Amino acid sequence: MRISVLLVVLAALSGHPLQACSCFGPQTFCGTLNPQPPEFPEPQWWIPDAIVLVVKLADVEYGVNVKVVQSFTGDLQVDTVIRVWGDCGLLCRHYVNGPSNGDTLLWAIQHTDLMGNGPCGTNFEQPQDWALSVCGVYWLNYDNGMVSGPLTVEGATETVTLQGFADLINGCLSTGVQVVAAYDAIQVRYVDGTPVLSCADIAQGADLLIMDAQGRAVLRRRWNGLPLSFDNALPGVYIAQVYAGGRKWVRKMVVGK
């Protein structure tokens, strides 16, 4: 089975604009899963019904047939073959015809609303089918067991293992956790190449988790925000996550040689 990064079908390839609708939603994968992101009002129509790792089998009009190889949320079972509809150029959906047969893709999908029947000049969509929305972050890159994309920080490329991704989903589904791009909250200074973290906003205490680039936890502890030296870390990129008062701050760190 050939595994490749999910390809986005751009206007130059499809003949259509990438987004042929007016919609908006959370701009991180975690925010798209959160039923109560504070920056968006009801109704929360962006929440996916299933998160799955799938293998593309074939194109079908403006949709694809895929086989589920791993299910993270929802009721879809492994080895189930489903049809996922994308955009025909008139819908609030992502184009899905770009990947090659055999590619492995990571998608957060919704039960189809049948909106393609009529506007697209067809009547192909059935109630048991699925759709890939464009009104949020519903697709991530997958390559050789690693997941990457804007997981918790808007505009960032964060990378985790599949197991780290599964753990991340569980945290994202916790009602009321607000993800904050915390470059103004978690402060990092370097002393002889060693990161020293501090956070003035959590004097009452918080949970600190530091993960490496593979999504593995390297440090877990309670923290009061006072300067904390990240000693004895191997060179590489790390992500610090702080949970306190229903909020989560995220900060990237680089440990040099």
Buried (B, 14 or more C-beta within 10 A) or exposed (E): EEEBBBBBBEEEEBEBEEBBBEEEBBBBBBBBBBEEBEEBEEEBBBBBBBBBBBBBBEBBBBBBBBBBBBBBBBEBEEEBEBBBBBBBBBBBBBBBBBBEEEBBBBBBBBBBBBBBBEEBEEEBBEEEBBBBBBBBBBBBBBBEEBBBBBBBBEEBEBBBBBEBBBBBBEBBBBEEBBBBBBEEBBBBEEEEEBBBBBBEBBEEEBBBBBBBBBBEEBBEEEBEBEEBEBEEBEEBEBBBBBBBEEBBBBBBBEBEE
